[in-house]
Amino acid sequence: MEHEKKMDVSFSKTESISIIEFSKPNDDDSEKISKQEISLVSLNDARASVFLPTVSLSNRKVTRSLFEACRSQMISKAFLPVNSKFSFVEKLSNDRGASIPLAMLNILPLGTSIFSMPFCIADGGYLVLLVMILICIMADLTQTLLADCLYAISPRSKLRKRVNGSYIDVARAVWGENGSRILRTTLIVYQFTGCVVNIVMLGTNVHIVLQPYTSLPLGATTVIFSLSVYPLLFIRKLSVLAYFSMTALCSLVVAIISVLVLFCIESGNWKNNFKNIEVMHRHGFFFSFGIIMLSCSTHSILPQVEGSMKNSSKINQVIHQSFFLTTILKFTFALLGSLSFGPDTQSMITLNAVALSKPVSMISSIGLIGYAIFNYPLSIFLVNDSIDSLIDDTKVEKNKTLLYVWVAVTRLVAVALSVAVAIVMPYFGVLLSIRGSVLGTFLMFVFPCYFHLKLKWKSLAKWRRCSEILLLFCGTFVGVVGFYSAIVHIVSSVSSGHG
C-alpha cells in the first residue's frame, strides 16, 4: 500500500512507550482520507495513537482507515493549535522528530525475559555471560543490516532513498506479497506467544501475592485472574490504550528496581554462592540461548524508530548504544541474581523473592501483575485484528449486533486459548526459551541476514557476503541448539513439575 511506504513511524515494542513521526503526505493522499474516517477518532485519540505500534502493522482496511485518520489529524495544523495546553500524551506525540536518546528509549529491549536472566547463569554456568555478550553483538549487527535494507541507491541520481517503511515492507521487497504474509504471520505468532507469557506471569505472581491468604492452586489462580484482561479487549479508545502502554512500562520498571534492591539485600550470600555455580553446565548452558535471544528481539520495530529520527543517519549509533546499555543491564541483573540465590535460582526471579523479603516480593509481584494485565491488550491486538479480517465485507461486519457477538466470542476464545496454553505449560523459562529459539531466530538472524544479502548482493564486497552468511548460519545454529535444549527441558519440567 502506498500509505505504508510513505509513513514514518517510531515505536518500541509493546512493552514500552512509543513515539510516531509522520511525514507530510501529498494532496492525493489527503483526498483519500474522507471526513467520515477522520471523525472516527478524537484529537486526543489521534495523538494517543502514537503509543500503539501494533496498529501500524495491521493489513485490514478498517484498521488502516483508523490509523490514516489519526495520521491525517496529526499532520493537520488545524488540529494542532499552537497556544493550546497539551496533556502529557499530547506533548510527547507532538514531538515530530525523535532525538537520539528518545530513539534509544524506543529500541531498548526492556522485557520480562530479564527476570529469567539470573536463572540462565545459575543453571548454565558463568560462560552464559560470555554467550550473552556474543548474542547481543550478533543482534546488534543484524539490526544494522535491517536498517540498511530500508534504503536503496537511485539508479539515476545515485542518491540513497528510503524505499521501505517497515519490516513487512522489506519482506515484501524480497518475496513479494507472500513475503509480507510470512512475516506478518510470524509477528502474529510472536505476539500470541507473548500473551501466553503474560498469562503465566500473571497467574504466578497473583499466586505469590495471595499465597498467605488462600489455598487456591496455581492453575485455578491463573484461570480466575486471567478473566481480568477480557474486559480490556473491548476498549477501542486509543487514548485509553495508550495509557495502558505507559502503565505497563512503569509497572515493569518498578518490578526491576525492587528486584535489584533485593539483590543488594542478599549481598551477604554472594561469596558463598559464587563457589556453588559451575563455569559451565551443558544442559542449562544451551537452554539459555533462547532466553537471551528473546531479550534482544526488537528488530520488528527498528524501521519505525529509524523513520522517526531527526537525523536518521545516526541509526547505527543508536543501535550500538542501545545494545551496549542493555547488555550491561542484563549482565548485571543476571550476575547479581545468580549470586544472590545460587543454584536455587528460579526461572522467574520473583519466586525466590517471596521466601526472603515480603515487602520487596509484594512490590515486584504487583509490578509484574500490572505489566501483564495492561500489556495484554496491546500484545493481543494484532491477533484479534487478523481474526477480524475474516469478516471484512461480510454481513457480520455490517450488522452491529452480529459484529458485537463476533467481537465478544472471538476475544473470549483468544483469551481462553492463551490461558489454556499457559495452563498446559506454566513454565516461564521454557516458554521464553522456545519463543526466543524459534521466533527470535527468524526475526533476529534469518530474515535480516537473508533480506540484506538478497537486496544488496551486488553492492557487497566478498568479505561482507561471507561475514553475513556466517552470521546467518551462526544465528541459526544458536536457535536450533536452543530449541533442542528447550524441548529437553520441557520433558524434564513435566517430569519434575518445575520449569
SVG drawing of the C-alpha trace seen along z (x, -y; Angstrom):
<svg xmlns="http://www.w3.org/2000/svg" viewBox="-28 -31 65 68">
<polyline fill="none" stroke="black" stroke-width="0.4" points="0.0,0.0 1.2,-3.5 0.4,-4.8 2.6,-2.2 5.6,-3.3 5.1,-7.0 4.6,-6.7 7.5,-7.2 6.8,-5.6 8.8,-5.1 7.9,-2.9 9.2,-0.4 7.7,3.0 4.5,3.2 6.5,3.3 7.5,-0.4 6.4,-3.9 6.1,-4.6 6.6,-7.9 5.5,-8.2 6.8,-10.7 4.7,-11.4 5.9,-12.8 3.6,-15.2 1.5,-13.5 0.8,-14.9 -2.6,-16.2 -3.7,-12.9 -3.1,-11.2 -5.1,-13.7 -8.0,-13.4 -8.2,-9.7 -9.0,-10.2 -12.7,-11.1 -14.2,-13.3 -16.1,-10.3 -12.8,-8.5 -11.4,-11.5 -14.4,-11.7 -13.7,-8.2 -11.3,-9.5 -10.9,-12.5 -7.9,-14.8 -6.7,-13.2 -7.1,-9.7 -5.1,-10.8 -2.2,-11.9 -2.5,-9.0 -2.4,-6.5 1.4,-7.1 1.7,-4.8 0.1,-1.8 2.7,-0.4 0.7,2.7 -1.9,0.5 0.6,-0.3 1.2,3.5 -2.4,4.2 -3.4,5.1 -7.1,4.6 -8.9,1.8 -10.9,0.7 -7.9,0.5 -5.8,-1.1 -8.5,-3.7 -8.5,-4.4 -4.7,-4.8 -4.8,-7.0 -7.4,-9.1 -5.1,-9.6 -2.3,-10.4 -4.4,-13.0 -5.2,-14.7 -1.6,-14.6 -0.3,-16.4 -3.2,-18.9 -2.3,-22.3 -6.0,-22.9 -5.8,-20.1 -2.6,-21.3 -3.3,-24.7 -0.1,-26.4 -1.3,-28.2 -3.4,-25.3 -2.5,-23.5 -1.3,-19.9 -1.6,-16.9 1.4,-14.6 0.4,-12.3 -0.1,-15.3 3.3,-16.8 5.1,-13.5 3.2,-12.8 3.6,-16.4 7.4,-15.9 7.8,-15.3 11.5,-14.4 12.9,-11.8 16.3,-12.7 19.0,-10.0 18.1,-9.5 14.4,-9.2 15.2,-6.7 17.3,-4.7 14.4,-4.6 12.2,-3.2 14.6,-0.5 15.8,0.7 14.7,4.3 13.2,3.9 11.1,7.0 10.1,9.8 12.9,12.0 15.2,10.1 13.6,11.8 14.9,15.2 18.5,14.0 19.7,15.0 18.3,18.5 20.3,18.7 23.6,18.2 22.7,20.4 21.5,23.2 24.1,22.8 27.2,21.5 29.3,18.4 30.1,19.0 26.5,17.9 27.6,14.4 30.0,14.6 27.3,16.0 25.0,13.2 27.6,10.6 28.2,12.5 24.4,12.8 23.9,9.1 26.7,8.3 25.2,10.5 21.8,9.0 23.4,5.5 24.9,6.4 21.7,7.8 19.8,4.7 22.3,2.6 21.7,4.9 18.0,4.5 18.3,0.7 20.3,0.8 17.5,2.7 15.3,-0.3 17.3,-2.2 18.2,-1.8 20.5,-3.8 18.6,-5.6 19.9,-4.5 19.7,-8.0 20.5,-10.4 22.7,-7.9 21.1,-9.3 20.3,-7.0 16.5,-6.9 14.3,-5.3 12.1,-2.8 10.8,-0.6 8.9,-1.8 8.6,1.3 10.0,4.8 7.0,6.1 7.8,3.8 11.3,5.3 9.9,8.8 7.6,7.7 10.5,6.2 12.3,9.6 9.5,12.1 6.5,10.1 3.1,10.3 3.9,13.8 6.9,12.4 4.7,9.8 2.2,12.6 5.1,14.8 6.5,12.0 3.1,10.8 2.2,14.4 5.5,14.7 4.7,11.5 1.2,12.7 2.6,15.9 5.2,13.8 2.5,11.6 0.3,14.5 3.1,16.3 3.8,13.0 0.2,13.2 0.8,16.7 3.9,15.4 1.8,12.6 -0.8,15.1 1.8,17.3 3.4,14.3 0.0,13.0 -1.0,16.3 2.4,16.9 2.6,13.5 -1.0,13.4 -0.4,16.8 2.6,15.3 0.6,12.4 -2.3,14.5 -0.4,17.5 -0.6,16.4 -4.3,15.9 -5.7,18.7 -5.1,22.3 -6.0,21.9 -3.7,23.9 -1.7,22.1 -3.9,23.3 -7.1,22.1 -5.5,18.7 -4.4,18.4 -7.8,19.1 -9.7,16.9 -7.5,13.8 -6.9,14.1 -10.5,13.0 -9.4,9.6 -7.8,9.0 -11.0,9.9 -13.0,6.6 -9.9,4.6 -10.1,6.1 -13.3,4.2 -11.7,0.8 -11.3,-0.8 -10.5,-4.3 -6.9,-4.8 -6.0,-7.3 -7.0,-4.8 -4.9,-2.0 -2.0,-4.5 -2.2,-5.0 -2.3,-1.2 1.0,-1.1 2.6,-3.7 1.2,-1.9 2.7,1.4 6.1,-0.2 6.0,-1.9 5.0,1.4 7.8,3.2 10.4,0.6 9.1,0.8 9.4,4.6 13.0,4.4 14.1,1.8 12.5,3.7 14.3,7.0 17.6,5.1 17.1,3.9 16.5,7.5 19.8,8.5 21.6,5.9 19.9,7.1 21.2,10.6 24.7,9.4 25.9,11.4 25.3,14.6 27.3,13.6 30.6,15.0 29.2,18.5 27.0,18.8 29.9,17.8 31.6,21.1 28.4,23.1 27.8,22.1 29.6,24.0 31.7,22.5 29.5,24.4 26.6,26.8 25.9,28.3 22.2,28.7 21.4,25.3 24.1,23.6 22.3,24.3 18.9,23.8 19.8,20.2 20.4,19.4 16.7,18.9 16.0,16.7 19.0,14.5 17.9,14.2 14.4,13.2 15.8,10.4 17.4,8.9 14.4,9.2 13.5,5.6 14.1,5.9 10.5,5.7 10.3,2.1 13.6,0.8 12.3,-0.6 9.8,-2.8 12.4,-4.0 14.7,-4.9 12.0,-6.7 11.1,-9.0 14.6,-10.2 15.6,-13.8 18.9,-12.5 18.3,-9.0 21.9,-8.7 22.8,-8.1 20.6,-5.0 23.7,-2.7 24.9,-4.9 21.5,-4.4 21.6,-0.7 25.1,-0.3 24.4,-2.5 21.1,-0.7 22.6,2.7 25.6,1.6 23.4,0.3 21.0,3.2 23.9,5.7 25.3,4.0 21.8,4.1 21.3,7.8 24.8,8.8 24.4,7.0 20.9,8.4 21.9,11.9 25.1,12.0 23.7,10.4 20.6,12.5 22.5,15.8 24.9,14.8 22.0,13.9 20.2,17.2 22.9,19.6 21.8,23.0 18.3,22.5 17.6,19.6 14.1,20.0 13.2,19.3 11.2,16.3 13.2,14.5 10.2,13.3 9.7,16.9 12.9,16.6 11.9,13.2 8.8,14.5 10.8,16.6 13.1,13.8 11.5,10.4 7.7,10.0 7.7,6.2 10.1,6.5 8.3,9.6 4.9,7.9 6.2,4.8 7.9,6.8 4.9,9.2 2.4,6.4 4.6,4.7 4.6,7.8 0.9,8.2 0.3,4.7 2.5,5.2 0.8,8.5 -2.7,7.0 -2.0,3.7 0.3,5.2 -2.1,8.0 -4.5,5.8 -1.5,4.4 0.0,7.9 -3.2,9.4 -4.2,6.5 -2.6,8.0 -4.0,11.4 -7.6,10.1 -7.1,7.8 -6.2,10.8 -9.2,12.7 -11.5,9.8 -10.2,9.7 -12.2,12.9 -15.5,10.9 -14.3,8.0 -17.1,7.0 -19.5,9.6 -22.9,9.3 -21.4,9.8 -19.2,6.6 -22.2,4.5 -24.6,5.7 -23.9,4.1 -25.5,6.9 -23.7,9.6 -20.4,7.6 -20.7,7.3 -21.4,11.0 -18.4,11.8 -16.1,9.5 -17.3,10.9 -16.9,14.5 -13.5,14.2 -12.0,12.2 -13.1,14.8 -11.7,17.5 -8.4,15.7 -8.1,15.3 -9.2,18.8 -6.7,20.2 -3.8,18.3 -4.9,19.3 -5.2,23.0 -1.6,22.9 -0.4,21.2 -2.1,23.9 -0.6,26.8 2.8,25.2 3.1,23.0 6.9,22.9 8.1,19.3 11.7,20.1 10.7,22.8 8.2,20.5 10.8,17.8 13.4,20.2 11.1,21.7 9.8,18.2 13.4,16.9 14.8,20.0 12.2,20.3 10.7,16.8 13.7,14.9 16.0,16.8 13.9,15.9 13.2,12.3 16.8,11.6 19.0,13.6 17.4,15.5 15.3,12.7 17.6,9.7 20.7,11.5 18.8,13.1 17.0,9.9 20.2,7.9 22.1,10.4 19.2,10.6 18.7,6.8 22.4,5.8 24.3,8.7 25.7,6.9 27.0,3.9 28.6,6.0 32.3,6.9 33.1,10.6 34.2,10.4 30.9,8.7 29.0,11.5 30.9,14.2 30.6,12.5 26.8,12.1 26.4,15.7 28.5,16.7 26.3,14.6 23.2,16.2 24.5,19.7 25.7,18.9 22.4,17.3 20.5,20.3 22.8,22.7 22.3,20.9 18.5,21.1 18.4,24.8 20.6,25.7 18.5,23.6 15.2,25.1 16.5,28.6 17.5,27.8 14.2,26.2 12.4,29.4 14.6,31.5 13.8,29.0 10.1,29.4 10.4,33.2 12.4,32.5 9.9,29.9 6.9,32.0 8.6,34.9 9.7,32.8 6.9,30.3 9.3,27.4 10.2,25.1"/>
</svg>
